[in-house]
Amino acid sequence: MAFIKTLLPYAQIAVALLLIGSVLLQQKGTGLGAAFGGEGNIYRTKRGFEKVIFASTIVLGVVFLILAILSLF
């Protein structure tokens, strides 16, 4: 159990960095134009690498949440 407690903060840092990277790799929208009412987005499905990044962001977010809950105990 002591081994897990020493490894947990490092795992959280690694997952947090991967999560930040996956969020930054996702495509941006229209920028500030959407904030002022000029949205004009076209709805489309995610394909290829974009879909992989989107799914990995969700998985990394869930893993980070689980690690955060485990660090409370």
DSSP file (Angstrom, degrees, kcal/mol; ACC not computed):
  #  RESIDUE AA STRUCTURE BP1 BP2  ACC     N-H-->O    O-->H-N    N-H-->O    O-->H-N    TCO  KAPPA ALPHA  PHI   PSI    X-CA   Y-CA   Z-CA
    1    1 A M     >        0   0    0      0, 0.0     4,-1.8     0, 0.0     5,-0.1   0.000 360.0 360.0 360.0 -33.9    0.0    0.0    0.0
    2    2 A A  H  >  +     0   0    0      1,-0.2     4,-1.6     2,-0.2     5,-0.2   0.849 360.0  57.2 -67.1 -32.3    2.9    2.3    0.7
    3    3 A F  H  > S+     0   0    0      1,-0.2     4,-1.6     2,-0.2    -1,-0.2   0.890 106.3  49.0 -64.2 -39.2    4.2    1.8   -2.8
    4    4 A I  H  > S+     0   0    0      1,-0.2     4,-2.1     2,-0.2    -1,-0.2   0.887 108.1  53.9 -67.8 -39.0    0.9    3.0   -4.3
    5    5 A K  H  < S+     0   0    0     -4,-1.8    -1,-0.2     1,-0.2    -2,-0.2   0.838 111.6  45.0 -66.2 -31.4    0.9    6.1   -2.1
    6    6 A T  H  < S+     0   0    0     -4,-1.6     4,-0.4     1,-0.2    -1,-0.2   0.802 116.8  45.3 -80.4 -27.8    4.3    7.1   -3.3
    7    7 A L  H  X S+     0   0    0     -4,-1.6     4,-2.0    -5,-0.2     3,-0.2   0.744  95.8  77.2 -84.3 -25.0    3.5    6.4   -6.9
    8    8 A L  H  X S+     0   0    0     -4,-2.1     4,-2.3     1,-0.2     5,-0.2   0.876  91.3  49.7 -59.9 -45.3    0.0    8.1   -7.0
    9    9 A P  H  > S+     0   0    0      0, 0.0     4,-2.1     0, 0.0    -1,-0.2   0.891 111.9  49.5 -63.0 -36.3    1.3   11.8   -7.2
   10   10 A Y  H  > S+     0   0    0     -4,-0.4     4,-2.2    -3,-0.2    -2,-0.2   0.883 110.5  50.2 -68.0 -37.7    3.6   10.9  -10.1
   11   11 A A  H  X S+     0   0    0     -4,-2.0     4,-2.6     2,-0.2     5,-0.2   0.899 109.7  51.5 -65.7 -40.2    0.7    9.2  -11.9
   12   12 A Q  H  X S+     0   0    0     -4,-2.3     4,-2.4     2,-0.2    -2,-0.2   0.906 110.2  48.5 -63.6 -41.3   -1.5   12.2  -11.3
   13   13 A I  H  X S+     0   0    0     -4,-2.1     4,-2.3     2,-0.2    -2,-0.2   0.920 112.4  48.4 -65.1 -43.5    1.1   14.5  -12.8
   14   14 A A  H  X S+     0   0    0     -4,-2.2     4,-2.1     1,-0.2    -2,-0.2   0.923 114.1  45.4 -63.5 -44.7    1.7   12.3  -15.8
   15   15 A V  H  X S+     0   0    0     -4,-2.6     4,-2.5     1,-0.2    -1,-0.2   0.885 111.5  53.4 -66.9 -37.9   -2.1   12.0  -16.5
   16   16 A A  H  X S+     0   0    0     -4,-2.4     4,-2.4    -5,-0.2    -2,-0.2   0.909 109.5  47.8 -63.5 -41.8   -2.6   15.8  -16.0
   17   17 A L  H  X S+     0   0    0     -4,-2.3     4,-2.2     2,-0.2    -1,-0.2   0.901 112.8  48.3 -66.4 -40.2    0.1   16.6  -18.5
   18   18 A L  H  X S+     0   0    0     -4,-2.1     4,-2.4     2,-0.2    -2,-0.2   0.890 111.4  51.2 -64.9 -38.6   -1.3   14.2  -21.0
   19   19 A L  H  X S+     0   0    0     -4,-2.5     4,-2.0     2,-0.2    -2,-0.2   0.910 109.7  49.1 -65.1 -42.9   -4.8   15.7  -20.4
   20   20 A I  H  X S+     0   0    0     -4,-2.4     4,-2.2     1,-0.2    -2,-0.2   0.920 112.1  49.6 -61.8 -43.5   -3.5   19.2  -21.0
   21   21 A G  H  X S+     0   0    0     -4,-2.2     4,-1.6     1,-0.2    -2,-0.2   0.895 110.0  49.5 -63.3 -40.8   -1.8   18.1  -24.2
   22   22 A S  H  X S+     0   0    0     -4,-2.4     4,-0.7     1,-0.2    -1,-0.2   0.854 111.0  49.7 -69.8 -32.9   -4.9   16.3  -25.5
   23   23 A V  H >< S+     0   0    0     -4,-2.0     3,-0.6     1,-0.2    -1,-0.2   0.907 111.4  48.9 -69.5 -40.6   -7.0   19.4  -24.9
   24   24 A L  H 3< S+     0   0    0     -4,-2.2    -2,-0.2     1,-0.2    -1,-0.2   0.777 106.3  57.7 -70.6 -25.3   -4.5   21.7  -26.6
   25   25 A L  H 3< S+     0   0    0     -4,-1.6    -1,-0.2    -5,-0.2    -2,-0.2   0.683  84.0 101.9 -77.9 -17.7   -4.4   19.4  -29.6
   26   26 A Q  S << S-     0   0    0     -4,-0.7     2,-0.1    -3,-0.6    24,-0.0  -0.345  86.0 -96.4 -68.2 149.6   -8.1   19.6  -30.3
   27   27 A Q        -     0   0    0      1,-0.1     2,-0.1    23,-0.0    -1,-0.1  -0.347  37.9-123.7 -67.7 143.7   -9.2   21.9  -33.1
   28   28 A K        -     0   0    0      1,-0.2    -1,-0.1    -3,-0.1    -4,-0.0  -0.450  17.5-131.9 -82.6 159.4  -10.2   25.3  -32.2
   29   29 A G        -     0   0    0     -2,-0.1    -1,-0.2     2,-0.0     3,-0.1   0.408  59.1 -53.8 -82.8-135.6  -13.6   26.8  -33.1
   30   30 A T  S >  S-     0   0    0      1,-0.3     3,-0.9     2,-0.0     2,-0.3   0.382  74.8-136.1 -90.7   4.3  -14.1   30.2  -34.6
   31   31 A G  G >   -     0   0    0      1,-0.2     3,-0.9     2,-0.1     4,-0.4  -0.566  68.2 -12.2  81.3-139.8  -12.1   32.0  -31.9
   32   32 A L  G >> S+     0   0    0     -2,-0.3     4,-0.9     1,-0.2     3,-0.5   0.625 119.6  81.2 -75.3 -13.1  -13.4   35.2  -30.4
   33   33 A G  G <4>S+     0   0    0     -3,-0.9     5,-2.2     1,-0.2     3,-0.5   0.848  88.9  54.3 -61.2 -33.7  -16.0   35.6  -33.2
   34   34 A A  G X45S+     0   0    0     -3,-0.9     3,-1.0     1,-0.2    -1,-0.2   0.795 100.6  60.6 -70.5 -27.7  -18.3   33.1  -31.4
   35   35 A A  T <45S+     0   0    0     -3,-0.5    -1,-0.2    -4,-0.4    -2,-0.2   0.775 107.2  45.2 -70.5 -25.0  -18.1   35.2  -28.2
   36   36 A F  T 3<5S-     0   0    0     -4,-0.9    -1,-0.2    -3,-0.5    -2,-0.2   0.135 126.5 -91.1-108.4  19.4  -19.6   38.2  -30.0
   37   37 A G  T < 5S+     0   0    0     -3,-1.0     2,-1.0     1,-0.1     3,-0.2   0.373  95.5 113.0  95.7  -5.6  -22.5   36.5  -31.8
   38   38 A G      < +     0   0    0     -5,-2.2    -3,-0.1     1,-0.2    -4,-0.1  -0.361  34.6 143.8 -94.1  55.7  -20.8   35.6  -35.1
   39   39 A E        +     0   0    0     -2,-1.0    -1,-0.2    -5,-0.2    -5,-0.1   0.983  12.4 162.0 -65.0 -73.3  -20.8   31.9  -34.5
   40   40 A G        +     0   0    0     -3,-0.2     2,-0.1     1,-0.2    -1,-0.1   0.765  19.8 169.4  61.2  29.2  -21.5   30.3  -37.9
   41   41 A N        -     0   0    0      1,-0.0     2,-0.5    -7,-0.0    -1,-0.2  -0.449  28.6-140.9 -71.9 145.3  -20.3   26.8  -36.9
   42   42 A I        -     0   0    0     -2,-0.1     2,-0.4     2,-0.0    -1,-0.0  -0.940  18.2-130.8-105.5 125.0  -20.9   24.0  -39.2
   43   43 A Y        +     0   0    0     -2,-0.5     2,-0.3     0, 0.0    -2,-0.0  -0.616  41.6 153.6 -79.4 127.8  -21.9   20.8  -37.4
   44   44 A R        -     0   0    0     -2,-0.4     2,-0.2     0, 0.0    -2,-0.0  -0.950  42.8 -99.4-146.8 165.0  -19.9   17.8  -38.6
   45   45 A T        -     0   0    0     -2,-0.3     2,-0.3     1,-0.1     6,-0.1  -0.578  37.5-112.0 -87.9 152.3  -18.8   14.5  -37.2
   46   46 A K        -     0   0    0     -2,-0.2     2,-0.3     4,-0.1    -1,-0.1  -0.643  40.3-176.2 -81.5 138.7  -15.3   13.9  -35.9
   47   47 A R    >   -     0   0    0     -2,-0.3     3,-1.3     4,-0.0     4,-0.4  -0.957  39.7 -20.2-135.5 153.0  -13.2   11.6  -38.0
   48   48 A G  T >> S+     0   0    0     -2,-0.3     4,-1.7     1,-0.3     3,-0.5  -0.223 125.7   2.8  60.8-130.6   -9.7   10.0  -37.8
   49   49 A F  H 3> S+     0   0    0      1,-0.2     4,-2.6     2,-0.2    -1,-0.3   0.829 129.7  59.2 -62.3 -34.8   -7.2   11.6  -35.5
   50   50 A E  H <> S+     0   0    0     -3,-1.3     4,-2.0     1,-0.2    -1,-0.2   0.880 106.3  48.0 -62.2 -38.3   -9.7   14.2  -34.3
   51   51 A K  H <> S+     0   0    0     -3,-0.5     4,-2.4    -4,-0.4    -1,-0.2   0.872 110.8  51.1 -70.1 -37.6  -11.9   11.4  -33.0
   52   52 A V  H  X S+     0   0    0     -4,-1.7     4,-2.6     2,-0.2    -2,-0.2   0.922 111.3  47.6 -65.3 -44.2   -9.0    9.6  -31.3
   53   53 A I  H  X S+     0   0    0     -4,-2.6     4,-1.9     2,-0.2    -2,-0.2   0.904 112.0  50.5 -63.4 -41.1   -7.9   12.8  -29.5
   54   54 A F  H  X S+     0   0    0     -4,-2.0     4,-1.6    -5,-0.2    -2,-0.2   0.928 113.4  44.5 -62.8 -45.9  -11.5   13.5  -28.4
   55   55 A A  H  X S+     0   0    0     -4,-2.4     4,-2.3     1,-0.2    -2,-0.2   0.888 112.3  51.8 -67.1 -39.4  -12.0   10.0  -27.0
   56   56 A S  H  X S+     0   0    0     -4,-2.6     4,-2.7     1,-0.2    -1,-0.2   0.840 105.5  56.1 -68.5 -30.6   -8.6   10.1  -25.3
   57   57 A T  H  X S+     0   0    0     -4,-1.9     4,-2.0     2,-0.2    -1,-0.2   0.911 109.4  46.2 -63.9 -42.0   -9.4   13.4  -23.7
   58   58 A I  H  X S+     0   0    0     -4,-1.6     4,-2.1     2,-0.2    -2,-0.2   0.931 114.2  47.4 -65.3 -45.4  -12.5   11.8  -22.1
   59   59 A V  H  X S+     0   0    0     -4,-2.3     4,-2.5     1,-0.2    -2,-0.2   0.921 112.6  48.9 -63.7 -44.3  -10.6    8.7  -21.0
   60   60 A L  H  X S+     0   0    0     -4,-2.7     4,-2.5     1,-0.2    -1,-0.2   0.866 109.3  53.4 -64.8 -35.4   -7.8   10.8  -19.5
   61   61 A G  H  X S+     0   0    0     -4,-2.0     4,-2.0    -5,-0.2    -1,-0.2   0.908 110.7  46.1 -64.0 -41.3  -10.3   13.0  -17.7
   62   62 A V  H  X S+     0   0    0     -4,-2.1     4,-2.4     2,-0.2    -2,-0.2   0.908 112.9  49.9 -67.7 -41.7  -12.0   10.0  -16.1
   63   63 A V  H  X S+     0   0    0     -4,-2.5     4,-2.5     1,-0.2    -2,-0.2   0.906 110.6  50.2 -63.3 -41.3   -8.6    8.5  -15.1
   64   64 A F  H  X S+     0   0    0     -4,-2.5     4,-2.2     2,-0.2    -1,-0.2   0.905 110.0  50.6 -63.6 -40.7   -7.6   11.8  -13.6
   65   65 A L  H  X S+     0   0    0     -4,-2.0     4,-2.2     2,-0.2    -2,-0.2   0.915 110.9  48.5 -62.6 -43.4  -10.8   11.9  -11.6
   66   66 A I  H  X S+     0   0    0     -4,-2.4     4,-2.5     1,-0.2    -2,-0.2   0.909 111.7  49.5 -64.1 -42.1  -10.3    8.4  -10.3
   67   67 A L  H  X S+     0   0    0     -4,-2.5     4,-1.7     1,-0.2    -1,-0.2   0.881 109.8  51.8 -64.9 -36.7   -6.7    9.1   -9.3
   68   68 A A  H  X S+     0   0    0     -4,-2.2     4,-0.5     2,-0.2    -2,-0.2   0.902 111.0  47.1 -66.1 -40.0   -7.9   12.3   -7.5
   69   69 A I  H >X S+     0   0    0     -4,-2.2     3,-1.0     1,-0.2     4,-0.5   0.901 111.0  52.1 -67.5 -39.9  -10.5   10.3   -5.6
   70   70 A L  H >< S+     0   0    0     -4,-2.5     3,-1.0     1,-0.2    -1,-0.2   0.832 101.8  60.6 -64.9 -31.4   -7.9    7.6   -4.7
   71   71 A S  H 3< S+     0   0    0     -4,-1.7    -1,-0.2     1,-0.2    -2,-0.2   0.683  94.4  64.8 -71.6 -15.3   -5.5   10.2   -3.4
   72   72 A L  H <<        0   0    0     -3,-1.0    -1,-0.2    -4,-0.5    -2,-0.2   0.762 360.0 360.0 -74.8 -24.1   -8.1   11.2   -0.8
   73   73 A F    <<        0   0    0     -3,-1.0    -1,-0.2    -4,-0.5    -2,-0.2   0.452 360.0 360.0 -95.8 360.0   -7.9    7.8    0.9
